[in-house]
Amino acid sequence: MNTSPITTWDGATAYFTFADSPAMLAIILVLAVAACLYAIGSMVSHENAASKKLNGK
């Protein structure tokens, strides 16, 4: 079952955003890590508060 409209890969090109800018890649990486850490910290804080409220402490 070959339903792909692509018949050949000759002449295929690709565009990589910020591929030639290591500084921008580093900034994006730092922002992504910061967002993940914030989300995890916020989740832990919320769960601790909910647990204390549920247990009556």
N, C-alpha and C positions, 0 to 999 in steps of 0.2 A: 504494500500500500504506500506508494510514493506520491504524496499530495503536495509536496513543496514546489512553489513556483520558481525556485532557484535551480537552474540547470547547470551552471558552472560558477566556479569561484574565481575565475580569471579576472583580474582587474579590480578585485574587491579592495575597498579602502576602509579605514577606521579612523575615528576622531576621538582622541583622549583628552578630555578637559583637564587642564592644569598638569598634564604629563611632563611638561618642560619646566615646571616651577616647583622645586622641592620645598620652598618656603610655604607656598600655598597648601601643598599636601600636608605639611606638618601642622599648619594652623587648623585645617579641617580635621585632622586626626585628634588634635588636642581638644577641639570643640566636641567631637563625637565622644571621646572618653569622658569629658566633663559632664555631658548630658547623661551618659549612662550612670556615672557615679551619683549625680544628683537624683536621678530616678530611683536608684537603689536606696539611697539615704532617705529619701522622702517616703518610700514604701516601708522601710524599717521603722521610721518614726511613727507613721500612721498605724502600723500594726501594733507597736508597743502601746500607743495611746488607747487603741481599741481594746487590747487585752486588759489593760488596767481598768478601763471603764466596765468591761464585762465581768471582771473578777471582783470589782468593788474596792480596789486598792486606792 
